[in-house]
Structures are given as C-alpha cells and as structure tokens.
Amino acid sequence: QVQLQESGPGLVKPSETLSLTCAVSGYSISSGYYWGWIRQPPGKGLEWIGSIYHSGSTYYNPSLKSRVTISVDTSKNQFSLKLSSVTAADTAVYYCARDLTAAMVNDYWGQGTLVTVSS
Amino acid sequence: QSALTQPASVSGSPGQSITISCTGTSSDVGSYNLVSWYQQHPGKAPKLMIYEGSKRPSGVSNRFSGSKSGNTASLTISGLQAEDEADYYCCSYAGSSTPDVVFGGGTKLTVL
C-alpha cells in the first residue's frame, strides 16, 4: 500500500521560506509517476502548486512559479517543497500526492499538514 | 475567484441522482479530456473519484460517473447515500505553452 507523509514546520514567519518534505513508502519514486503538492487555505478550495517527475522534471503553477521549488531525493524516497517569501496568504493545509499523469490524477495522498504564516 | 465554476451547493434525498457541473473555457475543460473529480470529507484528504473525464479508479463505486460537453464537465452521483455528503472539486489540465492545472471552487453536497 502506497503511503505518503508530509513533515515540516507548522509555523513560518512572513518573508521566510516554507519547507516541507513528503516521505513515500510502499512504492519507489524512481519507478515512475509524478509527485505533487496541493494546498488548501482554511475553509477554501484546492490549489495545485506543482509536481515533479521521478526523473526530476518539474511543473509549477504559473502563479506561484517564481517562488516554488520542488525537488526529489530518490535515495531517501522522498520529495520536497520550498515556497519562498511567504505571506499570510500562504497559510494552508499542504498535501503531497502521487500524480499518475501530471494533470492532477492523484491516486494517493498524504494526510496534509497545516502551515501557518505568522510572526 | 476559481478558474472553473461550480455551484456552491447541491442537495438530494437518499436514492436520488444529482449532477454537479464544472464550467471552464476552451483553454481548459474544452480543450482537454483531462478533467478529474475529487471528493473531500471534512478534515480529510481529497479522494479521486473520476479522471480523464469519465474514468473511475479501482474501488470507486459505479454510482459515480463523469461526462463532458463543450466547456462544461459534469459529475453525476446516482442512488445517493448518506456517505456521499461531502465537498466535491473538479479540476482540469489547462496547459498550453506551460503546464497548469485549474480547480473549481468546490460544491457542498448535502444528502437530505
């Protein structure tokens, strides 16, 4: 059974960089598929952040592209998200997921982690 | 404001059928057969219900079906059950020159 688990600080100061890691078990990232990040502000809808192919190719939401970096570490079977220059608008539950096609066909998800941006 | 338009809420009685619409443009829904639908219960991660417009992942009930006409995709749930009460989100691939995925604002389904 494929499982994903997000980890990282739950509180980030404005203007700093948000960093999250998604550990994958039950499937080797190097075997294929895309691996993505999605967020959901409290009480609001979903927003695609971006995804990375197992080979390292990345795809980002154009509205966030200047601030987002997604990377993969196949040796640790995990992938990571960095979002720079955060503001209160970046406060959200952040989900990682396996994406079958890079078009949001996410069959396995982490449970999500709330990141609050506040001083 | 979301790129795709969904009704804020729909409701139905147990056993009935409901349809949730998802309206986009010729740059997203209308151009690609890459619409997915997600079900989200409170405090839980979204669950994939439909992908590529009308395909059901293994394990998803055949009471859920998807379709598309022009720039509008639809999710139909037949034989409504209490556990279907949840938020439903559509999303579509929207990349032309650069990859992009857009979401609808979500629809709250209430089973009366």
Boltz contact constraints between the chains, C-beta under 6 A:
constraints:
  - contact:
      token1: [A, 45]
      token2: [B, 103]
      max_distance: 6.0
  - contact:
      token1: [A, 45]
      token2: [B, 105]
      max_distance: 6.0
  - contact:
      token1: [A, 45]
      token2: [B, 106]
      max_distance: 6.0
  - contact:
      token1: [A, 46]
      token2: [B, 89]
      max_distance: 6.0
  - contact:
      token1: [A, 46]
      token2: [B, 103]
      max_distance: 6.0
  - contact:
      token1: [A, 48]
      token2: [B, 101]
      max_distance: 6.0
  - contact:
      token1: [A, 59]
      token2: [B, 99]
      max_distance: 6.0
  - contact:
      token1: [A, 62]
      token2: [B, 98]
      max_distance: 6.0
  - contact:
      token1: [A, 62]
      token2: [B, 100]
      max_distance: 6.0
  - contact:
      token1: [A, 95]
      token2: [B, 45]
      max_distance: 6.0
  - contact:
      token1: [A, 103]
      token2: [B, 34]
      max_distance: 6.0
  - contact:
      token1: [A, 103]
      token2: [B, 93]
      max_distance: 6.0
  - contact:
      token1: [A, 104]
      token2: [B, 36]
      max_distance: 6.0
  - contact:
      token1: [A, 104]
      token2: [B, 91]
      max_distance: 6.0
  - contact:
      token1: [A, 104]
      token2: [B, 101]
      max_distance: 6.0
  - contact:
      token1: [A, 105]
      token2: [B, 36]
      max_distance: 6.0
  - contact:
      token1: [A, 105]
      token2: [B, 51]
      max_distance: 6.0
  - contact:
      token1: [A, 106]
      token2: [B, 48]
      max_distance: 6.0
  - contact:
      token1: [A, 107]
      token2: [B, 48]
      max_distance: 6.0
  - contact:
      token1: [A, 109]
      token2: [B, 45]
      max_distance: 6.0
  - contact:
      token1: [A, 111]
      token2: [B, 45]
      max_distance: 6.0
  - contact:
      token1: [A, 112]
      token2: [B, 45]
      max_distance: 6.0
